[in-house]
Amino acid sequence: MSKASLDNRHRNHDGEISHKHGNALIGTLRKIYGQSFAAGYPATEKLSEILLQLNETSLSQLRRDHETGHLEHKIAQASK
């Protein structure tokens, strides 16, 4: 069973996302989730570098797509 960190983020989910999709650029993810995704971070930043600082809205979007298996496909399509 996973333990939640202080802000209720489950580290196993964040770790899985970072491991599988950590090289995705924030600019690519903004093509998927909109310009407000990871607000305040440059488009050239990698997801793995800022994952733990994401606000709840951005993190929820990532988790939803990761858990349903859609994140990899969405990143591949946005990267084209």
mmCIF file of the N, C-alpha and C atoms, coordinates in Angstrom:
data_MODEL
# 
_entry.id   MODEL 
# 
loop_
_atom_site.group_PDB 
_atom_site.id 
_atom_site.type_symbol 
_atom_site.label_atom_id 
_atom_site.label_alt_id 
_atom_site.label_comp_id 
_atom_site.label_asym_id 
_atom_site.label_entity_id 
_atom_site.label_seq_id 
_atom_site.pdbx_PDB_ins_code 
_atom_site.Cartn_x 
_atom_site.Cartn_y 
_atom_site.Cartn_z 
_atom_site.occupancy 
_atom_site.B_iso_or_equiv 
_atom_site.pdbx_formal_charge 
_atom_site.auth_seq_id 
_atom_site.auth_comp_id 
_atom_site.auth_asym_id 
_atom_site.auth_atom_id 
_atom_site.pdbx_PDB_model_num 
ATOM 1   N N  . MET A 1 1  ? 0.844  -1.175 0.000   1.00 0.00 ? 1  MET A N  1 
ATOM 2   C CA . MET A 1 1  ? 0.000  0.000  0.000   1.00 0.00 ? 1  MET A CA 1 
ATOM 3   C C  . MET A 1 1  ? 0.886  1.234  0.000   1.00 0.00 ? 1  MET A C  1 
ATOM 4   N N  . SER A 1 2  ? 0.549  2.240  -0.794  1.00 0.00 ? 2  SER A N  1 
ATOM 5   C CA . SER A 1 2  ? 1.364  3.449  -0.863  1.00 0.00 ? 2  SER A CA 1 
ATOM 6   C C  . SER A 1 2  ? 0.967  4.415  0.239   1.00 0.00 ? 2  SER A C  1 
ATOM 7   N N  . LYS A 1 3  ? 1.931  5.220  0.623   1.00 0.00 ? 3  LYS A N  1 
ATOM 8   C CA . LYS A 1 3  ? 1.663  6.241  1.629   1.00 0.00 ? 3  LYS A CA 1 
ATOM 9   C C  . LYS A 1 3  ? 1.644  7.595  0.955   1.00 0.00 ? 3  LYS A C  1 
ATOM 10  N N  . ALA A 1 4  ? 0.704  8.423  1.363   1.00 0.00 ? 4  ALA A N  1 
ATOM 11  C CA . ALA A 1 4  ? 0.617  9.759  0.805   1.00 0.00 ? 4  ALA A CA 1 
ATOM 12  C C  . ALA A 1 4  ? 1.652  10.649 1.468   1.00 0.00 ? 4  ALA A C  1 
ATOM 13  N N  . SER A 1 5  ? 2.192  11.568 0.697   1.00 0.00 ? 5  SER A N  1 
ATOM 14  C CA . SER A 1 5  ? 3.111  12.542 1.272   1.00 0.00 ? 5  SER A CA 1 
ATOM 15  C C  . SER A 1 5  ? 2.293  13.592 2.015   1.00 0.00 ? 5  SER A C  1 
ATOM 16  N N  . LEU A 1 6  ? 2.955  14.605 2.515   1.00 0.00 ? 6  LEU A N  1 
ATOM 17  C CA . LEU A 1 6  ? 2.270  15.601 3.326   1.00 0.00 ? 6  LEU A CA 1 
ATOM 18  C C  . LEU A 1 6  ? 1.134  16.301 2.593   1.00 0.00 ? 6  LEU A C  1 
ATOM 19  N N  . ASP A 1 7  ? 1.260  16.496 1.296   1.00 0.00 ? 7  ASP A N  1 
ATOM 20  C CA . ASP A 1 7  ? 0.201  17.169 0.561   1.00 0.00 ? 7  ASP A CA 1 
ATOM 21  C C  . ASP A 1 7  ? -0.733 16.181 -0.141  1.00 0.00 ? 7  ASP A C  1 
ATOM 22  N N  . ASN A 1 8  ? -0.781 14.949 0.335   1.00 0.00 ? 8  ASN A N  1 
ATOM 23  C CA . ASN A 1 8  ? -1.674 13.892 -0.146  1.00 0.00 ? 8  ASN A CA 1 
ATOM 24  C C  . ASN A 1 8  ? -1.374 13.401 -1.551  1.00 0.00 ? 8  ASN A C  1 
ATOM 25  N N  . ARG A 1 9  ? -0.197 13.661 -2.059  1.00 0.00 ? 9  ARG A N  1 
ATOM 26  C CA . ARG A 1 9  ? 0.187  13.107 -3.352  1.00 0.00 ? 9  ARG A CA 1 
ATOM 27  C C  . ARG A 1 9  ? 0.780  11.733 -3.109  1.00 0.00 ? 9  ARG A C  1 
ATOM 28  N N  . HIS A 1 10 ? 0.356  10.771 -3.851  1.00 0.00 ? 10 HIS A N  1 
ATOM 29  C CA . HIS A 1 10 ? 0.863  9.423  -3.683  1.00 0.00 ? 10 HIS A CA 1 
ATOM 30  C C  . HIS A 1 10 ? 2.139  9.264  -4.487  1.00 0.00 ? 10 HIS A C  1 
ATOM 31  N N  . ARG A 1 11 ? 3.222  9.001  -3.795  1.00 0.00 ? 11 ARG A N  1 
ATOM 32  C CA . ARG A 1 11 ? 4.524  8.971  -4.432  1.00 0.00 ? 11 ARG A CA 1 
ATOM 33  C C  . ARG A 1 11 ? 4.644  7.904  -5.507  1.00 0.00 ? 11 ARG A C  1 
ATOM 34  N N  . ASN A 1 12 ? 3.970  6.786  -5.366  1.00 0.00 ? 12 ASN A N  1 
ATOM 35  C CA . ASN A 1 12 ? 4.108  5.763  -6.400  1.00 0.00 ? 12 ASN A CA 1 
ATOM 36  C C  . ASN A 1 12 ? 3.540  6.247  -7.726  1.00 0.00 ? 12 ASN A C  1 
ATOM 37  N N  . HIS A 1 13 ? 2.443  7.000  -7.727  1.00 0.00 ? 13 HIS A N  1 
ATOM 38  C CA . HIS A 1 13 ? 1.886  7.536  -8.971  1.00 0.00 ? 13 HIS A CA 1 
ATOM 39  C C  . HIS A 1 13 ? 2.830  8.572  -9.576  1.00 0.00 ? 13 HIS A C  1 
ATOM 40  N N  . ASP A 1 14 ? 3.344  9.480  -8.751  1.00 0.00 ? 14 ASP A N  1 
ATOM 41  C CA . ASP A 1 14 ? 4.253  10.496 -9.251  1.00 0.00 ? 14 ASP A CA 1 
ATOM 42  C C  . ASP A 1 14 ? 5.527  9.858  -9.792  1.00 0.00 ? 14 ASP A C  1 
ATOM 43  N N  . GLY A 1 15 ? 6.021  8.844  -9.112  1.00 0.00 ? 15 GLY A N  1 
ATOM 44  C CA . GLY A 1 15 ? 7.222  8.156  -9.553  1.00 0.00 ? 15 GLY A CA 1 
ATOM 45  C C  . GLY A 1 15 ? 7.025  7.437  -10.871 1.00 0.00 ? 15 GLY A C  1 
ATOM 46  N N  . GLU A 1 16 ? 5.871  6.810  -11.045 1.00 0.00 ? 16 GLU A N  1 
ATOM 47  C CA . GLU A 1 16 ? 5.563  6.122  -12.300 1.00 0.00 ? 16 GLU A CA 1 
ATOM 48  C C  . GLU A 1 16 ? 5.480  7.117  -13.450 1.00 0.00 ? 16 GLU A C  1 
ATOM 49  N N  . ILE A 1 17 ? 4.823  8.223  -13.218 1.00 0.00 ? 17 ILE A N  1 
ATOM 50  C CA . ILE A 1 17 ? 4.692  9.240  -14.256 1.00 0.00 ? 17 ILE A CA 1 
ATOM 51  C C  . ILE A 1 17 ? 6.059  9.790  -14.618 1.00 0.00 ? 17 ILE A C  1 
ATOM 52  N N  . SER A 1 18 ? 6.857  10.105 -13.614 1.00 0.00 ? 18 SER A N  1 
ATOM 53  C CA . SER A 1 18 ? 8.183  10.653 -13.867 1.00 0.00 ? 18 SER A CA 1 
ATOM 54  C C  . SER A 1 18 ? 9.063  9.660  -14.608 1.00 0.00 ? 18 SER A C  1 
ATOM 55  N N  . HIS A 1 19 ? 9.003  8.397  -14.217 1.00 0.00 ? 19 HIS A N  1 
ATOM 56  C CA . HIS A 1 19 ? 9.826  7.370  -14.846 1.00 0.00 ? 19 HIS A CA 1 
ATOM 57  C C  . HIS A 1 19 ? 9.435  7.164  -16.308 1.00 0.00 ? 19 HIS A C  1 
ATOM 58  N N  . LYS A 1 20 ? 8.150  7.078  -16.576 1.00 0.00 ? 20 LYS A N  1 
ATOM 59  C CA . LYS A 1 20 ? 7.678  6.790  -17.930 1.00 0.00 ? 20 LYS A CA 1 
ATOM 60  C C  . LYS A 1 20 ? 7.655  8.009  -18.838 1.00 0.00 ? 20 LYS A C  1 
ATOM 61  N N  . HIS A 1 21 ? 7.379  9.193  -18.279 1.00 0.00 ? 21 HIS A N  1 
ATOM 62  C CA . HIS A 1 21 ? 7.144  10.376 -19.103 1.00 0.00 ? 21 HIS A CA 1 
ATOM 63  C C  . HIS A 1 21 ? 7.972  11.580 -18.673 1.00 0.00 ? 21 HIS A C  1 
ATOM 64  N N  . GLY A 1 22 ? 8.974  11.348 -17.868 1.00 0.00 ? 22 GLY A N  1 
ATOM 65  C CA . GLY A 1 22 ? 9.775  12.444 -17.317 1.00 0.00 ? 22 GLY A CA 1 
ATOM 66  C C  . GLY A 1 22 ? 10.493 13.297 -18.330 1.00 0.00 ? 22 GLY A C  1 
ATOM 67  N N  . ASN A 1 23 ? 10.789 12.751 -19.509 1.00 0.00 ? 23 ASN A N  1 
ATOM 68  C CA . ASN A 1 23 ? 11.477 13.527 -20.536 1.00 0.00 ? 23 ASN A CA 1 
ATOM 69  C C  . ASN A 1 23 ? 10.549 14.417 -21.348 1.00 0.00 ? 23 ASN A C  1 
ATOM 70  N N  . ALA A 1 24 ? 9.240  14.306 -21.116 1.00 0.00 ? 24 ALA A N  1 
ATOM 71  C CA . ALA A 1 24 ? 8.285  15.134 -21.848 1.00 0.00 ? 24 ALA A CA 1 
ATOM 72  C C  . ALA A 1 24 ? 8.497  16.594 -21.473 1.00 0.00 ? 24 ALA A C  1 
ATOM 73  N N  . LEU A 1 25 ? 8.523  17.446 -22.476 1.00 0.00 ? 25 LEU A N  1 
ATOM 74  C CA . LEU A 1 25 ? 8.690  18.873 -22.227 1.00 0.00 ? 25 LEU A CA 1 
ATOM 75  C C  . LEU A 1 25 ? 7.360  19.502 -21.828 1.00 0.00 ? 25 LEU A C  1 
ATOM 76  N N  . ILE A 1 26 ? 7.438  20.508 -20.991 1.00 0.00 ? 26 ILE A N  1 
ATOM 77  C CA . ILE A 1 26 ? 6.231  21.210 -20.554 1.00 0.00 ? 26 ILE A CA 1 
ATOM 78  C C  . ILE A 1 26 ? 5.507  21.809 -21.755 1.00 0.00 ? 26 ILE A C  1 
ATOM 79  N N  . GLY A 1 27 ? 6.252  22.282 -22.736 1.00 0.00 ? 27 GLY A N  1 
ATOM 80  C CA . GLY A 1 27 ? 5.630  22.817 -23.952 1.00 0.00 ? 27 GLY A CA 1 
ATOM 81  C C  . GLY A 1 27 ? 4.776  21.783 -24.665 1.00 0.00 ? 27 GLY A C  1 
ATOM 82  N N  . THR A 1 28 ? 5.234  20.551 -24.694 1.00 0.00 ? 28 THR A N  1 
ATOM 83  C CA . THR A 1 28 ? 4.457  19.466 -25.306 1.00 0.00 ? 28 THR A CA 1 
ATOM 84  C C  . THR A 1 28 ? 3.189  19.207 -24.507 1.00 0.00 ? 28 THR A C  1 
ATOM 85  N N  . LEU A 1 29 ? 3.316  19.179 -23.193 1.00 0.00 ? 29 LEU A N  1 
ATOM 86  C CA . LEU A 1 29 ? 2.147  18.927 -22.338 1.00 0.00 ? 29 LEU A CA 1 
ATOM 87  C C  . LEU A 1 29 ? 1.141  20.073 -22.429 1.00 0.00 ? 29 LEU A C  1 
ATOM 88  N N  . ARG A 1 30 ? 1.607  21.290 -22.687 1.00 0.00 ? 30 ARG A N  1 
ATOM 89  C CA . ARG A 1 30 ? 0.686  22.412 -22.864 1.00 0.00 ? 30 ARG A CA 1 
ATOM 90  C C  . ARG A 1 30 ? -0.135 22.264 -24.136 1.00 0.00 ? 30 ARG A C  1 
ATOM 91  N N  . LYS A 1 31 ? 0.395  21.590 -25.138 1.00 0.00 ? 31 LYS A N  1 
ATOM 92  C CA . LYS A 1 31 ? -0.381 21.323 -26.352 1.00 0.00 ? 31 LYS A CA 1 
ATOM 93  C C  . LYS A 1 31 ? -1.558 20.408 -26.026 1.00 0.00 ? 31 LYS A C  1 
ATOM 94  N N  . ILE A 1 32 ? -1.390 19.557 -25.023 1.00 0.00 ? 32 ILE A N  1 
ATOM 95  C CA . ILE A 1 32 ? -2.433 18.610 -24.620 1.00 0.00 ? 32 ILE A CA 1 
ATOM 96  C C  . ILE A 1 32 ? -3.417 19.249 -23.652 1.00 0.00 ? 32 ILE A C  1 
ATOM 97  N N  . TYR A 1 33 ? -2.884 19.903 -22.615 1.00 0.00 ? 33 TYR A N  1 
ATOM 98  C CA . TYR A 1 33 ? -3.717 20.362 -21.500 1.00 0.00 ? 33 TYR A CA 1 
ATOM 99  C C  . TYR A 1 33 ? -4.002 21.858 -21.485 1.00 0.00 ? 33 TYR A C  1 
ATOM 100 N N  . GLY A 1 34 ? -3.424 22.600 -22.402 1.00 0.00 ? 34 GLY A N  1 
ATOM 101 C CA . GLY A 1 34 ? -3.657 24.036 -22.462 1.00 0.00 ? 34 GLY A CA 1 
ATOM 102 C C  . GLY A 1 34 ? -2.502 24.831 -21.880 1.00 0.00 ? 34 GLY A C  1 
ATOM 103 N N  . GLN A 1 35 ? -2.486 26.112 -22.185 1.00 0.00 ? 35 GLN A N  1 
ATOM 104 C CA . GLN A 1 35 ? -1.374 26.976 -21.817 1.00 0.00 ? 35 GLN A CA 1 
ATOM 105 C C  . GLN A 1 35 ? -1.221 27.186 -20.311 1.00 0.00 ? 35 GLN A C  1 
ATOM 106 N N  . SER A 1 36 ? -2.243 26.898 -19.546 1.00 0.00 ? 36 SER A N  1 
ATOM 107 C CA . SER A 1 36 ? -2.147 27.079 -18.094 1.00 0.00 ? 36 SER A CA 1 
ATOM 108 C C  . SER A 1 36 ? -1.486 25.897 -17.391 1.00 0.00 ? 36 SER A C  1 
ATOM 109 N N  . PHE A 1 37 ? -1.183 24.817 -18.139 1.00 0.00 ? 37 PHE A N  1 
ATOM 110 C CA . PHE A 1 37 ? -0.530 23.656 -17.537 1.00 0.00 ? 37 PHE A CA 1 
ATOM 111 C C  . PHE A 1 37 ? 0.850  24.063 -17.051 1.00 0.00 ? 37 PHE A C  1 
ATOM 112 N N  . ALA A 1 38 ? 1.168  23.734 -15.805 1.00 0.00 ? 38 ALA A N  1 
ATOM 113 C CA . ALA A 1 38 ? 2.467  24.033 -15.187 1.00 0.00 ? 38 ALA A CA 1 
ATOM 114 C C  . ALA A 1 38 ? 2.801  25.512 -15.337 1.00 0.00 ? 38 ALA A C  1 
ATOM 115 N N  . ALA A 1 39 ? 1.826  26.354 -15.025 1.00 0.00 ? 39 ALA A N  1 
ATOM 116 C CA . ALA A 1 39 ? 2.009  27.800 -15.142 1.00 0.00 ? 39 ALA A CA 1 
ATOM 117 C C  . ALA A 1 39 ? 3.233  28.251 -14.347 1.00 0.00 ? 39 ALA A C  1 
ATOM 118 N N  . GLY A 1 40 ? 3.994  29.137 -14.937 1.00 0.00 ? 40 GLY A N  1 
ATOM 119 C CA . GLY A 1 40 ? 5.167  29.679 -14.280 1.00 0.00 ? 40 GLY A CA 1 
ATOM 120 C C  . GLY A 1 40 ? 6.458  28.948 -14.609 1.00 0.00 ? 40 GLY A C  1 
ATOM 121 N N  . TYR A 1 41 ? 6.360  27.848 -15.326 1.00 0.00 ? 41 TYR A N  1 
ATOM 122 C CA . TYR A 1 41 ? 7.557  27.088 -15.710 1.00 0.00 ? 41 TYR A CA 1 
ATOM 123 C C  . TYR A 1 41 ? 7.785  27.241 -17.204 1.00 0.00 ? 41 TYR A C  1 
ATOM 124 N N  . PRO A 1 42 ? 9.053  27.298 -17.624 1.00 0.00 ? 42 PRO A N  1 
ATOM 125 C CA . PRO A 1 42 ? 9.338  27.441 -19.052 1.00 0.00 ? 42 PRO A CA 1 
ATOM 126 C C  . PRO A 1 42 ? 8.916  26.204 -19.848 1.00 0.00 ? 42 PRO A C  1 
ATOM 127 N N  . ALA A 1 43 ? 8.569  26.434 -21.103 1.00 0.00 ? 43 ALA A N  1 
ATOM 128 C CA . ALA A 1 43 ? 8.139  25.344 -21.989 1.00 0.00 ? 43 ALA A CA 1 
ATOM 129 C C  . ALA A 1 43 ? 9.249  24.332 -22.224 1.00 0.00 ? 43 ALA A C  1 
ATOM 130 N N  . THR A 1 44 ? 10.494 24.733 -22.009 1.00 0.00 ? 44 THR A N  1 
ATOM 131 C CA . THR A 1 44 ? 11.645 23.859 -22.250 1.00 0.00 ? 44 THR A CA 1 
ATOM 132 C C  . THR A 1 44 ? 11.998 22.983 -21.053 1.00 0.00 ? 44 THR A C  1 
ATOM 133 N N  . GLU A 1 45 ? 11.298 23.165 -19.955 1.00 0.00 ? 45 GLU A N  1 
ATOM 134 C CA . GLU A 1 45 ? 11.550 22.370 -18.741 1.00 0.00 ? 45 GLU A CA 1 
ATOM 135 C C  . GLU A 1 45 ? 11.002 20.957 -18.943 1.00 0.00 ? 45 GLU A C  1 
ATOM 136 N N  . LYS A 1 46 ? 11.677 19.971 -18.393 1.00 0.00 ? 46 LYS A N  1 
ATOM 137 C CA . LYS A 1 46 ? 11.209 18.585 -18.461 1.00 0.00 ? 46 LYS A CA 1 
ATOM 138 C C  . LYS A 1 46 ? 10.232 18.312 -17.318 1.00 0.00 ? 46 LYS A C  1 
ATOM 139 N N  . LEU A 1 47 ? 9.276  17.448 -17.566 1.00 0.00 ? 47 LEU A N  1 
ATOM 140 C CA . LEU A 1 47 ? 8.280  17.090 -16.555 1.00 0.00 ? 47 LEU A CA 1 
ATOM 141 C C  . LEU A 1 47 ? 8.938  16.566 -15.282 1.00 0.00 ? 47 LEU A C  1 
ATOM 142 N N  . SER A 1 48 ? 9.966  15.743 -15.422 1.00 0.00 ? 48 SER A N  1 
ATOM 143 C CA . SER A 1 48 ? 10.619 15.162 -14.248 1.00 0.00 ? 48 SER A CA 1 
ATOM 144 C C  . SER A 1 48 ? 11.215 16.214 -13.331 1.00 0.00 ? 48 SER A C  1 
ATOM 145 N N  . GLU A 1 49 ? 11.580 17.364 -13.890 1.00 0.00 ? 49 GLU A N  1 
ATOM 146 C CA . GLU A 1 49 ? 12.215 18.416 -13.100 1.00 0.00 ? 49 GLU A CA 1 
ATOM 147 C C  . GLU A 1 49 ? 11.221 19.212 -12.264 1.00 0.00 ? 49 GLU A C  1 
ATOM 148 N N  . ILE A 1 50 ? 9.952  19.200 -12.640 1.00 0.00 ? 50 ILE A N  1 
ATOM 149 C CA . ILE A 1 50 ? 8.972  20.018 -11.922 1.00 0.00 ? 50 ILE A CA 1 
ATOM 150 C C  . ILE A 1 50 ? 7.768  19.243 -11.398 1.00 0.00 ? 50 ILE A C  1 
ATOM 151 N N  . LEU A 1 51 ? 7.740  17.955 -11.612 1.00 0.00 ? 51 LEU A N  1 
ATOM 152 C CA . LEU A 1 51 ? 6.562  17.156 -11.274 1.00 0.00 ? 51 LEU A CA 1 
ATOM 153 C C  . LEU A 1 51 ? 6.076  17.389 -9.846  1.00 0.00 ? 51 LEU A C  1 
ATOM 154 N N  . LEU A 1 52 ? 6.974  17.407 -8.897  1.00 0.00 ? 52 LEU A N  1 
ATOM 155 C CA . LEU A 1 52 ? 6.562  17.541 -7.495  1.00 0.00 ? 52 LEU A CA 1 
ATOM 156 C C  . LEU A 1 52 ? 6.079  18.941 -7.137  1.00 0.00 ? 52 LEU A C  1 
ATOM 157 N N  . GLN A 1 53 ? 6.303  19.911 -8.023  1.00 0.00 ? 53 GLN A N  1 
ATOM 158 C CA . GLN A 1 53 ? 5.850  21.278 -7.767  1.00 0.00 ? 53 GLN A CA 1 
ATOM 159 C C  . GLN A 1 53 ? 4.558  21.627 -8.506  1.00 0.00 ? 53 GLN A C  1 
ATOM 160 N N  . LEU A 1 54 ? 4.019  20.695 -9.283  1.00 0.00 ? 54 LEU A N  1 
ATOM 161 C CA . LEU A 1 54 ? 2.801  20.986 -10.044 1.00 0.00 ? 54 LEU A CA 1 
ATOM 162 C C  . LEU A 1 54 ? 1.629  21.267 -9.123  1.00 0.00 ? 54 LEU A C  1 
ATOM 163 N N  . ASN A 1 55 ? 0.759  22.154 -9.583  1.00 0.00 ? 55 ASN A N  1 
ATOM 164 C CA . ASN A 1 55 ? -0.456 22.409 -8.802  1.00 0.00 ? 55 ASN A CA 1 
ATOM 165 C C  . ASN A 1 55 ? -1.415 21.234 -8.970  1.00 0.00 ? 55 ASN A C  1 
ATOM 166 N N  . GLU A 1 56 ? -2.413 21.189 -8.165  1.00 0.00 ? 56 GLU A N  1 
ATOM 167 C CA . GLU A 1 56 ? -3.325 20.042 -8.128  1.00 0.00 ? 56 GLU A CA 1 
ATOM 168 C C  . GLU A 1 56 ? -4.050 19.829 -9.453  1.00 0.00 ? 56 GLU A C  1 
ATOM 169 N N  . THR A 1 57 ? -4.420 20.904 -10.134 1.00 0.00 ? 57 THR A N  1 
ATOM 170 C CA . THR A 1 57 ? -5.128 20.770 -11.406 1.00 0.00 ? 57 THR A CA 1 
ATOM 171 C C  . THR A 1 57 ? -4.251 20.093 -12.451 1.00 0.00 ? 57 THR A C  1 
ATOM 172 N N  . SER A 1 58 ? -3.029 20.581 -12.604 1.00 0.00 ? 58 SER A N  1 
ATOM 173 C CA . SER A 1 58 ? -2.120 19.996 -13.594 1.00 0.00 ? 58 SER A CA 1 
ATOM 174 C C  . SER A 1 58 ? -1.789 18.551 -13.245 1.00 0.00 ? 58 SER A C  1 
ATOM 175 N N  . LEU A 1 59 ? -1.537 18.283 -11.977 1.00 0.00 ? 59 LEU A N  1 
ATOM 176 C CA . LEU A 1 59 ? -1.202 16.927 -11.554 1.00 0.00 ? 59 LEU A CA 1 
ATOM 177 C C  . LEU A 1 59 ? -2.380 15.982 -11.747 1.00 0.00 ? 59 LEU A C  1 
ATOM 178 N N  . SER A 1 60 ? -3.579 16.442 -11.473 1.00 0.00 ? 60 SER A N  1 
ATOM 179 C CA . SER A 1 60 ? -4.775 15.604 -11.648 1.00 0.00 ? 60 SER A CA 1 
ATOM 180 C C  . SER A 1 60 ? -4.969 15.222 -13.110 1.00 0.00 ? 60 SER A C  1 
ATOM 181 N N  . GLN A 1 61 ? -4.708 16.162 -14.008 1.00 0.00 ? 61 GLN A N  1 
ATOM 182 C CA . GLN A 1 61 ? -4.837 15.867 -15.436 1.00 0.00 ? 61 GLN A CA 1 
ATOM 183 C C  . GLN A 1 61 ? -3.854 14.770 -15.841 1.00 0.00 ? 61 GLN A C  1 
ATOM 184 N N  . LEU A 1 62 ? -2.615 14.901 -15.402 1.00 0.00 ? 62 LEU A N  1 
ATOM 185 C CA . LEU A 1 62 ? -1.604 13.894 -15.717 1.00 0.00 ? 62 LEU A CA 1 
ATOM 186 C C  . LEU A 1 62 ? -1.970 12.537 -15.154 1.00 0.00 ? 62 LEU A C  1 
ATOM 187 N N  . ARG A 1 63 ? -2.358 12.505 -13.895 1.00 0.00 ? 63 ARG A N  1 
ATOM 188 C CA . ARG A 1 63 ? -2.703 11.232 -13.253 1.00 0.00 ? 63 ARG A CA 1 
ATOM 189 C C  . ARG A 1 63 ? -3.860 10.538 -13.938 1.00 0.00 ? 63 ARG A C  1 
ATOM 190 N N  . ARG A 1 64 ? -4.876 11.296 -14.292 1.00 0.00 ? 64 ARG A N  1 
ATOM 191 C CA . ARG A 1 64 ? -6.049 10.718 -14.952 1.00 0.00 ? 64 ARG A CA 1 
ATOM 192 C C  . ARG A 1 64 ? -5.630 10.025 -16.246 1.00 0.00 ? 64 ARG A C  1 
ATOM 193 N N  . ASP A 1 65 ? -4.870 10.727 -17.076 1.00 0.00 ? 65 ASP A N  1 
ATOM 194 C CA . ASP A 1 65 ? -4.456 10.141 -18.348 1.00 0.00 ? 65 ASP A CA 1 
ATOM 195 C C  . ASP A 1 65 ? -3.460 9.009  -18.159 1.00 0.00 ? 65 ASP A C  1 
ATOM 196 N N  . HIS A 1 66 ? -2.594 9.110  -17.170 1.00 0.00 ? 66 HIS A N  1 
ATOM 197 C CA . HIS A 1 66 ? -1.643 8.038  -16.888 1.00 0.00 ? 66 HIS A CA 1 
ATOM 198 C C  . HIS A 1 66 ? -2.377 6.776  -16.438 1.00 0.00 ? 66 HIS A C  1 
ATOM 199 N N  . GLU A 1 67 ? -3.322 6.923  -15.541 1.00 0.00 ? 67 GLU A N  1 
ATOM 200 C CA . GLU A 1 67 ? -4.044 5.776  -14.999 1.00 0.00 ? 67 GLU A CA 1 
ATOM 201 C C  . GLU A 1 67 ? -4.937 5.105  -16.038 1.00 0.00 ? 67 GLU A C  1 
ATOM 202 N N  . THR A 1 68 ? -5.425 5.868  -17.009 1.00 0.00 ? 68 THR A N  1 
ATOM 203 C CA . THR A 1 68 ? -6.271 5.282  -18.055 1.00 0.00 ? 68 THR A CA 1 
ATOM 204 C C  . THR A 1 68 ? -5.452 4.797  -19.246 1.00 0.00 ? 68 THR A C  1 
ATOM 205 N N  . GLY A 1 69 ? -4.144 5.040  -19.209 1.00 0.00 ? 69 GLY A N  1 
ATOM 206 C CA . GLY A 1 69 ? -3.268 4.587  -20.279 1.00 0.00 ? 69 GLY A CA 1 
ATOM 207 C C  . GLY A 1 69 ? -3.231 5.491  -21.497 1.00 0.00 ? 69 GLY A C  1 
ATOM 208 N N  . HIS A 1 70 ? -3.747 6.701  -21.378 1.00 0.00 ? 70 HIS A N  1 
ATOM 209 C CA . HIS A 1 70 ? -3.803 7.617  -22.512 1.00 0.00 ? 70 HIS A CA 1 
ATOM 210 C C  . HIS A 1 70 ? -2.626 8.594  -22.591 1.00 0.00 ? 70 HIS A C  1 
ATOM 211 N N  . LEU A 1 71 ? -1.874 8.746  -21.531 1.00 0.00 ? 71 LEU A N  1 
ATOM 212 C CA . LEU A 1 71 ? -0.837 9.776  -21.505 1.00 0.00 ? 71 LEU A CA 1 
ATOM 213 C C  . LEU A 1 71 ? 0.232  9.556  -22.564 1.00 0.00 ? 71 LEU A C  1 
ATOM 214 N N  . GLU A 1 72 ? 0.718  8.339  -22.697 1.00 0.00 ? 72 GLU A N  1 
ATOM 215 C CA . GLU A 1 72 ? 1.774  8.066  -23.670 1.00 0.00 ? 72 GLU A CA 1 
ATOM 216 C C  . GLU A 1 72 ? 1.330  8.426  -25.093 1.00 0.00 ? 72 GLU A C  1 
ATOM 217 N N  . HIS A 1 73 ? 0.123  8.046  -25.452 1.00 0.00 ? 73 HIS A N  1 
ATOM 218 C CA . HIS A 1 73 ? -0.407 8.346  -26.787 1.00 0.00 ? 73 HIS A CA 1 
ATOM 219 C C  . HIS A 1 73 ? -0.555 9.854  -26.984 1.00 0.00 ? 73 HIS A C  1 
ATOM 220 N N  . LYS A 1 74 ? -1.070 10.538 -25.991 1.00 0.00 ? 74 LYS A N  1 
ATOM 221 C CA . LYS A 1 74 ? -1.269 11.990 -26.105 1.00 0.00 ? 74 LYS A CA 1 
ATOM 222 C C  . LYS A 1 74 ? 0.070  12.715 -26.269 1.00 0.00 ? 74 LYS A C  1 
ATOM 223 N N  . ILE A 1 75 ? 1.089  12.278 -25.511 1.00 0.00 ? 75 ILE A N  1 
ATOM 224 C CA . ILE A 1 75 ? 2.407  12.908 -25.627 1.00 0.00 ? 75 ILE A CA 1 
ATOM 225 C C  . ILE A 1 75 ? 2.981  12.648 -27.016 1.00 0.00 ? 75 ILE A C  1 
ATOM 226 N N  . ALA A 1 76 ? 2.854  11.426 -27.515 1.00 0.00 ? 76 ALA A N  1 
ATOM 227 C CA . ALA A 1 76 ? 3.367  11.092 -28.839 1.00 0.00 ? 76 ALA A CA 1 
ATOM 228 C C  . ALA A 1 76 ? 2.683  11.938 -29.921 1.00 0.00 ? 76 ALA A C  1 
ATOM 229 N N  . GLN A 1 77 ? 1.383  12.109 -29.819 1.00 0.00 ? 77 GLN A N  1 
ATOM 230 C CA . GLN A 1 77 ? 0.655  12.901 -30.813 1.00 0.00 ? 77 GLN A CA 1 
ATOM 231 C C  . GLN A 1 77 ? 1.047  14.382 -30.734 1.00 0.00 ? 77 GLN A C  1 
ATOM 232 N N  . ALA A 1 78 ? 1.192  14.916 -29.541 1.00 0.00 ? 78 ALA A N  1 
ATOM 233 C CA . ALA A 1 78 ? 1.543  16.329 -29.369 1.00 0.00 ? 78 ALA A CA 1 
ATOM 234 C C  . ALA A 1 78 ? 2.978  16.625 -29.754 1.00 0.00 ? 78 ALA A C  1 
ATOM 235 N N  . SER A 1 79 ? 3.830  15.626 -29.728 1.00 0.00 ? 79 SER A N  1 
ATOM 236 C CA . SER A 1 79 ? 5.236  15.802 -30.057 1.00 0.00 ? 79 SER A CA 1 
ATOM 237 C C  . SER A 1 79 ? 5.482  15.882 -31.559 1.00 0.00 ? 79 SER A C  1 
ATOM 238 N N  . LYS A 1 80 ? 4.511  15.491 -32.349 1.00 0.00 ? 80 LYS A N  1 
ATOM 239 C CA . LYS A 1 80 ? 4.659  15.470 -33.813 1.00 0.00 ? 80 LYS A CA 1 
ATOM 240 C C  . LYS A 1 80 ? 4.656  16.859 -34.386 1.00 0.00 ? 80 LYS A C  1 
# 
